Every structure is written in structure tokens, then in C-alpha cells.
Amino acid sequence: MEKISWFYKTYKSYIRFMVNSLYYKDVQYIGLENVPKAGTPLMIVADHQNSLNDALGIMLSMDDRKVHFIARADIFHVHPIITKFLYSIGLLPAFRIAFEGEEALHGNDTTFEVSEQRLLDGKTVALYPEAGHQDHHWLGRFTYGYTRMAFEAAERGNFEKEIFILPSCNHYDEYQGLRNSMLIHYGTPISLAPYYELYKTKPRTAQRQVNALVREQIKSMMLNVEDEANYKSIDFLRMGKFGTDWANDHGFNPEFLPSKLESDKNLVATIEEKKEKAQPVLDKTSSLLGKMNSAKVTEKDILDPPSRFEIFEDALLLILLFPIAVCCLWPFLPCWLIPRHFIKKVGDRMLEGTFVIALNVLLIVPICAIISLVVLWACGWPIRGAAYALLTPFLCLFEWAYYKIWVRFRDKIRYRRAMRSGLAGEMEPEYADILSEMKDALSA
């Protein structure tokens, strides 16, 4: 069994508080009873939906295991601070010919050797066989690197140790922003022992059979929207009123992410089954989305058009909270703007959580807290300084909530503008028809 240092446990507790209690409003772990006991050689294999957030979800779900991750090599070259953070939480780089080039592939030899030995030592290795994160809810093509590593580890130990592969699913209600929900779902562990003899004579066949089992489990647990042509329309329906009504009508709880995931899977499967009847409605949905994006209006406002009084209420709330919001600009601005600089530099919005969490947890929040303490202490306010330092992450959350109020106010203004131009009058009945027609199409 791997010995976990007190420093790692303390560090992990700090990250768990920042991620599970502050960054996310709700985190759910399903299937923890399927995780083999500590000391069992274990490889966790998961879909890749949200970059570093996926790894943090798995890491924080384990109390008696230190998880060693293998991740795409390019994220190790974003910034030295990010690199140190990734290594500190157990990540190792995986080099890919399509991204780093053929010459870089020799770097995988070290990663494989270290990871295989970790497995033989009864440790936990986690990786993502899609070789990169997806930007939507779908399952990409798997590479066979993980099956090769698992079987080579067994071979390195003369096939005397039983190595398990544990399929895992990551799911989120929203990819970007704060205070969303995250779900980590573990499937049934797959033992490689029954495939050892086959591997000795037909290694590729053994890998192929194991990969099929792993991929099928992950696919069954996740939301996998394979209809790329209609993805935006399907996503709009499942995330909005139609998806909520569908969940309620079919015995699911739309407010509980694991239940909502099952409802969404059921909805997507039904749309695919009734595709011929649903396609005209999906086309109408795509057309409506184009109009909504052009007018910059939301489904919420179409459902419940804002009145002038509601806009006044939001404006008054913004004014009343403005003094507190000004006080919270420090530390919110560095905590938000610095990660966004790196997001723009990389040009991949799916890395937003990586930078927001990694930079803030590792560097920005602690430094801002120290600066606040030192400055206020120097001004003769040690107690205020200590309080401000301890409240640093909560001040950021207040500023985020204030920003969301402003966004809501802005969206209502935009919808009133759409009402004056007549666009809202066109979209409202079209939206109502879509809800009615899709319900009829899927119930037929």
C-alpha cells in the first residue's frame, strides 16, 4: 500500500475545500464502492470532458489512494507554475505524434516505465485514452496506449499480480464558470488476469477485447451525443425547459445531477430512436437558436419576458450592492483576469477550469491573502487584515454573484430591445411550437 505523506493529505484537503466547496456548488461521487481496496494495482480510465477538472474530480474522490495521472504533454509547457502544480498532484506527460511530433514520442518511454512500476507497487494510475479533452458531451476515439501499459505492467511482474482497470465517467452541468455541479461515476472494475494467456500469444487481440469492455462501460455511464449535426439543438433542448419537463415527466429529478444525467441520456436516446419525426423540430430549433444568438436573448427571458419593474429591481439591487462589490474588486480582479490571460493565450476555452483552479489555488489566492494581511497590518488593522485574508475566496465568490446579477440585468435589457424591434414577438410563438411539436414527436 502506498504511504501518503501528511503534507500531501493537508495539501489535498486544501484543494478539496477550494474545489468541492467553493468552485463547485455540488459534487457527487457514484460507485465509490467499486474502487478496489488500497494496495490493489489499479488503472482508472475515463472520458475527458473538462481538462484538469476531470483529474481533480478523481483525485478528490479518493481518500486512501494517491492517484498518479497521465495527461497530454502540451499542458506541461503552458507555464512553469502550471507545470509544477501538475507534477505536484501526480501527473505525468503523454506525448502524441499528432501534437508533439514523432521526435517527442521517446518521452513516453519514461512515463510508461514509471507508471508500470507504480501499478506493480499497488498504486493507482489514471489516464484518458481519448488523448485530449472533448469540447462537448461525446466520446472520442480511444488509443490503445493504456491497454498496452496495463498488460506490460503485468508482464513486467511475470503475470503474478492481478491488475484492474476501473472505467470512470466525468459529467458537468456547465463547463465554464463558477458554482456549477460535477459528477464522477465509477463503473465495474475489469480484471486483466483472465486475458493474460491470450496476451502472451495474441497481445493485440487481448488489448482490443479489454478496450471494448472499458469503452462500452464508459459510454453507458456518460452523456454521449453522437449526432454532431444536431448537437447544438439537442443540447439546447436537454438543458432548458424541455429537458426539465422531460425529467419530471419520466420520474427523474432535474435538480440532482446524477438523476438529470440519466434523464438526458434517456432523452437523447429517444430523439435518436424517433429521429425521422424529431428532425423537422431539430431544424426549427437550429433556426431559433440562430435568431436568439443574433438578438443575444436567453431562453429564460423567452419563457418569462421581463417587465420594466423587474429590470428596475435588478438595477436597484446592483446599486445597493455596488459599495460591497467595489471592496471585493480586490482580490477578485487578479483571481479572474490572470487566468483569463492564459486562456486567451492558449485559445482553448475548455482549459478555463484548469487555469482558474490551478493558478488561484496554487498561487493567486494565497498571495492575495498575504498581501491583504500585510497591507492592513501595516496600516494598524491586524484583525481586519487577518479577516480579509481568510475571506479572500469568499470575496471572490461575492463578486462572481454580483457579476451574475449584472448579466441577468443586461439580458433583460437586451430582451426588452428585442421586444421593441419585434424579434421577440417572432421567437416566442416559434419557441412554444418547438416545445409542443418535439413532445408530440417523441411521444408518437
C-alpha positions in Angstrom: 0.0 0.0 0.0 1.3 3.4 -0.9 2.2 5.6 2.0 0.6 9.0 1.8 2.5 11.9 3.5 0.8 14.3 5.9 1.9 17.1 3.6 0.0 15.6 0.6 -3.1 14.9 2.8 -3.0 18.5 4.0 -2.5 19.9 0.5 -5.3 17.7 -0.8 -7.6 18.9 1.9 -6.9 22.5 0.9 -7.6 21.7 -2.7 -10.8 19.8 -1.8 -12.1 22.8 0.1 -11.3 25.2 -2.7 -12.7 22.9 -5.5 -15.6 21.0 -3.9 -16.9 23.7 -1.5 -16.2 26.9 -3.4 -15.5 26.4 -7.1 -18.4 23.9 -7.4 -21.7 24.2 -5.6 -22.3 20.5 -5.7 -20.0 17.4 -6.3 -21.4 13.9 -6.5 -19.4 10.6 -6.4 -21.1 7.5 -7.5 -19.7 3.9 -7.4 -17.0 4.5 -4.8 -17.8 1.0 -3.5 -16.5 -0.3 -6.9 -13.0 1.0 -6.2 -10.7 -1.9 -5.2 -9.1 -1.7 -1.8 -5.9 0.3 -1.4 -2.8 -1.6 -2.4 -4.5 -3.3 -5.4 -2.9 -2.4 -8.7 -5.4 -0.1 -10.3 -5.7 1.8 -13.5 -8.6 4.3 -13.8 -9.7 5.1 -17.3 -12.1 7.9 -18.0 -13.7 10.0 -20.7 -12.2 13.5 -20.9 -14.8 16.3 -20.7 -13.1 19.2 -18.8 -9.3 19.1 -18.8 -7.8 19.4 -15.3 -11.2 19.4 -13.6 -11.6 15.7 -14.6 -8.3 14.8 -12.8 -9.2 16.8 -9.7 -12.6 15.1 -9.5 -10.9 11.7 -9.5 -8.2 12.7 -7.1 -10.5 14.3 -4.6 -12.8 11.2 -4.6 -10.1 9.0 -3.2 -9.3 9.1 0.5 -6.9 6.2 0.8 -5.2 6.4 -2.6 -2.8 8.9 -4.2 -3.8 8.9 -7.9 -1.0 9.3 -10.5 -2.3 10.8 -13.7 -1.1 10.7 -17.3 -2.1 13.8 -19.3 -1.5 15.4 -22.7 2.1 16.7 -22.8 1.3 20.2 -24.1 -0.3 21.3 -20.8 3.1 20.8 -19.2 4.5 23.6 -21.3 2.0 26.4 -20.7 3.8 27.9 -17.8 6.4 26.7 -15.2 3.9 27.3 -12.4 1.3 25.2 -14.1 4.0 22.5 -14.7 5.0 22.3 -11.0 1.3 22.1 -10.0 0.6 19.3 -12.4 3.6 17.3 -11.2 2.7 18.0 -7.6 -0.7 16.3 -7.9 0.8 13.3 -9.6 0.6 14.0 -13.3 3.0 12.7 -15.9 3.1 13.8 -19.6 1.9 11.7 -22.5 3.4 12.7 -25.9 1.3 12.4 -29.1 2.6 12.2 -32.6 -0.2 14.4 -33.9 0.6 17.2 -31.5 4.2 17.0 -30.2 5.6 15.2 -33.3 7.4 11.9 -33.8 10.6 13.0 -32.1 8.9 13.7 -28.8 7.4 10.2 -28.6 10.6 8.8 -26.9 9.4 10.8 -23.8 6.6 8.3 -23.4 9.2 5.6 -22.6 9.9 7.1 -19.2 6.2 7.8 -18.5 5.3 4.2 -19.3 8.2 2.7 -17.2 7.3 4.8 -14.2 3.6 4.2 -14.5 4.0 0.4 -15.0 6.2 0.2 -11.9 3.6 2.2 -9.9 0.9 -0.3 -10.9 3.1 -3.2 -9.8 3.7 -1.5 -6.5 -0.1 -1.5 -5.9 -0.5 2.2 -6.7 -3.2 4.0 -8.8 -2.7 5.4 -12.3 -5.3 7.3 -14.2 -5.4 8.3 -17.8 -7.7 9.5 -20.6 -7.5 7.3 -23.8 -9.1 9.9 -26.0 -5.7 11.6 -25.9 -7.3 15.0 -25.4 -10.3 16.6 -23.9 -13.6 16.9 -25.9 -15.4 20.1 -26.2 -18.9 18.6 -26.0 -20.7 15.7 -24.4 -19.5 12.9 -26.7 -17.0 10.1 -26.5 -13.9 10.3 -28.8 -11.8 7.5 -30.2 -9.7 5.5 -27.8 -6.0 4.9 -28.3 -4.6 1.6 -27.1 -1.8 3.1 -25.0 -3.5 2.4 -21.7 -4.1 -1.3 -22.5 -0.5 -1.7 -23.6 0.7 -0.1 -20.4 -1.6 -2.3 -18.2 -0.5 -5.5 -19.9 3.2 -4.5 -20.0 3.0 -3.9 -16.2 1.6 -7.4 -15.7 4.3 -8.8 -18.0 7.0 -6.9 -16.0 5.7 -8.7 -12.9 5.7 -12.1 -14.7 1.9 -12.0 -14.7 1.9 -12.7 -11.0 -0.2 -9.7 -10.0 -3.8 -9.1 -10.8 -4.2 -5.6 -12.4 -7.6 -4.0 -12.6 -8.9 -1.3 -14.9 -11.7 0.9 -13.5 -13.9 2.7 -16.0 -14.9 6.2 -14.9 -17.2 8.9 -16.2 -16.9 12.7 -15.7 -20.0 14.9 -16.1 -20.8 18.6 -15.6 -24.0 20.6 -15.8 -21.9 23.5 -17.2 -18.3 23.5 -18.4 -17.4 27.2 -17.7 -17.9 29.5 -14.8 -18.2 29.0 -11.0 -20.7 27.3 -8.8 -21.7 24.6 -11.2 -22.1 20.9 -10.5 -19.7 17.9 -11.1 -20.3 14.2 -11.1 -17.7 11.4 -11.0 -19.2 7.9 -11.7 -17.1 4.7 -11.3 -18.1 1.6 -13.1 -17.3 -2.1 -12.5 -13.5 -2.9 -12.3 -12.2 -5.2 -15.0 -9.5 -7.7 -14.1 -6.8 -8.3 -16.7 -5.9 -11.7 -15.2 -8.4 -13.7 -17.5 -6.7 -12.1 -20.5 -3.1 -12.9 -19.5 -2.8 -16.1 -21.5 -4.4 -14.6 -24.6 -2.0 -11.6 -24.3 1.1 -13.9 -24.3 0.2 -15.3 -27.8 -2.1 -12.5 -29.3 -1.3 -9.2 -27.4 -3.3 -7.0 -29.8 -6.4 -9.2 -29.6 -6.3 -9.1 -25.8 -5.9 -5.3 -25.8 -8.8 -5.0 -28.3 -11.1 -7.1 -26.2 -10.3 -5.2 -22.9 -10.6 -1.9 -24.7 -14.1 -2.8 -26.0 -15.2 -3.6 -22.4 -13.8 -0.4 -21.0 -15.2 1.8 -23.7 -18.6 0.3 -23.5 -18.8 0.8 -19.8 -17.8 4.5 -20.1 -20.2 5.0 -23.0 -23.1 3.6 -20.9 -22.4 5.9 -18.0 -21.9 9.2 -19.8 -24.0 11.5 -21.9 -22.8 10.7 -25.4 -24.5 12.8 -28.1 -23.3 11.2 -31.3 -25.5 13.3 -33.6 -22.9 16.0 -34.3 -25.1 17.7 -37.0 -27.9 18.4 -34.4 -25.7 18.7 -31.3 -26.5 22.3 -30.6 -30.2 21.8 -31.0 -30.3 18.7 -28.8 -28.1 20.4 -26.2 -30.4 23.4 -26.1 -33.5 21.2 -25.6 -32.0 19.0 -22.9 -30.6 21.9 -20.9 -33.7 24.1 -21.0 -37.3 23.8 -20.1 -37.9 20.8 -22.4 -35.2 18.8 -20.6 -36.6 19.8 -17.2 -40.1 18.8 -18.2 -38.8 15.6 -19.7 -37.1 14.7 -16.4 -40.2 15.4 -14.3 -42.5 13.5 -16.7 -40.2 10.4 -16.6 -39.6 10.2 -12.9 -36.2 11.9 -12.8 -35.1 14.8 -10.5 -33.8 17.7 -12.7 -32.2 19.4 -9.7 -29.9 16.4 -8.9 -27.1 16.0 -11.4 -26.9 12.1 -11.4 -30.7 11.9 -12.0 -30.6 14.7 -14.6 -27.8 12.8 -16.4 -29.9 9.7 -16.6 -32.8 11.8 -17.9 -30.7 13.4 -20.5 -29.4 10.0 -21.7 -33.0 8.9 -22.0 -34.0 12.0 -23.9 -31.0 11.7 -26.3 -31.7 8.0 -26.9 -35.4 8.8 -27.6 -34.6 11.6 -30.0 -32.3 9.2 -31.9 -35.0 6.5 -31.9 -37.6 8.9 -33.2 -35.2 10.7 -35.5 -37.4 10.9 -38.5 -40.2 12.7 -36.7 -37.8 14.7 -34.5 -35.6 16.0 -37.3 -38.0 18.8 -38.5 -38.3 20.1 -34.9 -34.5 20.0 -34.5 -34.2 22.1 -37.7 -36.7 24.6 -36.3 -34.7 24.6 -33.1 -31.5 25.4 -35.0 -33.2 28.3 -36.8 -34.5 29.7 -33.5 -31.0 29.4 -31.9 -29.7 31.5 -34.8 -32.2 34.2 -34.1 -31.6 34.1 -30.3 -27.8 34.4 -30.8 -28.3 37.2 -33.2 -30.5 39.1 -30.8 -28.5 37.9 -27.8 -31.5 36.8 -25.8 -31.9 33.8 -23.5 -34.5 31.0 -23.2 -35.3 32.2 -19.7 -36.5 35.6 -21.0 -38.5 34.0 -23.8 -40.2 31.8 -21.2 -40.8 34.7 -18.8 -40.5 38.1 -20.6 -39.1 40.6 -18.1 -41.2 43.6 -17.2 -39.9 47.2 -16.6 -40.4 46.7 -12.9 -38.2 43.6 -12.9 -35.4 45.5 -14.6 -35.8 48.3 -12.1 -35.5 45.7 -9.3 -32.2 44.4 -10.7 -30.9 47.9 -11.2 -31.7 48.8 -7.6 -30.0 45.7 -6.3 -26.9 46.4 -8.3 -26.8 50.0 -6.9 -27.3 48.8 -3.3 -24.6 46.2 -3.6 -22.2 48.4 -5.5 -20.1 49.6 -2.5 -19.5 46.0 -1.4 -18.7 45.0 -5.0 -16.1 47.7 -5.1 -14.5 46.4 -1.9 -14.4 42.9 -3.4 -12.6 44.0 -6.6 -9.5 43.1 -4.7 -8.8 40.2 -4.8 -11.4 39.3 -7.5 -9.7 41.1 -10.4 -6.3 39.3 -10.2 -8.1 36.0 -9.4 -10.2 36.3 -12.6 -8.1 38.3 -15.0 -4.8 36.5 -14.7 -6.3 33.0 -15.6 -8.2 34.6 -18.5 -4.9 35.9 -19.9 -3.7 32.4 -20.2 -7.0 31.1 -21.5 -6.8 33.6 -24.4 -3.2 32.8 -24.9 -3.9 29.1 -25.4 -7.1 29.7 -27.3 -9.0 26.7 -25.8 -12.0 27.6 -23.6 -12.1 24.0 -22.3 -9.0 24.9 -20.3 -10.8 27.6 -18.4 -11.2 25.5 -15.3 -7.6 24.4 -15.5 -6.3 27.9 -15.3 -8.9 29.3 -12.9 -8.4 26.4 -10.4 -4.7 25.8 -10.8 -3.5 29.4 -10.7 -5.8 30.5 -8.0 -5.4 27.5 -5.7 -1.7 27.3 -6.1 -0.7 30.9 -6.4 -3.1 33.9 -6.7 -5.4 33.3 -3.7 -2.6 32.7 -1.2 -0.6 35.7 -2.5 -3.6 38.0 -2.4 -4.4 36.8 1.1 -0.8 37.5 2.2 -0.8 41.0 0.5 -4.1 41.9 2.2 -2.8 40.8 5.6 0.5 42.7 5.3 -1.0 45.9 4.0 -3.8 46.1 6.6 -1.4 45.1 9.3 0.9 47.9 8.3 -2.0 50.3 8.4 -2.6 49.3 12.1 -5.5 47.0 11.4 -4.2 43.5 12.2 -7.6 41.9 13.0 -9.1 43.4 9.8 -6.1 42.2 7.8 -6.5 38.6 9.2 -10.2 38.6 8.5 -9.8 40.0 4.9 -7.1 37.4 4.3 -9.3 34.5 5.5 -12.2 35.8 3.5 -10.3 36.1 0.2 -12.0 33.2 -1.7 -15.4 34.2 -0.3 -14.9 37.8 -1.5 -14.3 36.4 -5.0 -17.5 34.4 -4.8 -19.5 37.5 -3.8 -18.0 39.4 -6.8 -18.9 36.5 -9.1 -22.5 36.6 -7.7 -22.6 40.3 -8.3 -21.4 39.8 -11.9 -24.2 37.2 -12.5 -26.8 39.8 -11.3 -25.3 42.2 -13.8 -25.5 39.6 -16.6 -29.1 38.9 -15.7 -29.9 42.7 -15.8 -28.1 43.0 -19.2 -30.0 40.1 -20.7 -33.3 41.6 -19.6 -32.4 44.9 -21.3 -31.5 43.0 -24.5 -34.8 41.2 -24.4 -36.8 44.4 -24.0 -34.9 45.7 -27.0 -35.9 42.6 -28.9 -39.5 43.2 -27.9 -39.4 46.7 -29.3 -37.9 45.5 -32.6 -40.5 42.8 -33.0 -37.9 39.9 -32.8 -39.2 38.7 -29.5 -42.7 38.5 -31.0 -41.4 36.2 -33.6 -39.4 34.0 -31.3 -41.9 33.4 -28.6 -44.5 31.5 -30.6 -41.8 29.7 -32.5 -40.3 28.5 -29.2 -43.7 27.4 -27.9 -44.3 25.4 -31.1 -40.9 23.7 -30.8 -41.7 22.5 -27.2 -45.1 21.2 -28.3 -44.0 19.6 -31.5 -41.0 17.9 -30.0 -43.1 16.5 -27.2 -45.6 15.1 -29.8 -42.7 13.7 -32.0 -41.2 11.8 -29.1 -44.4 10.5 -27.7 -45.7 9.2 -31.0 
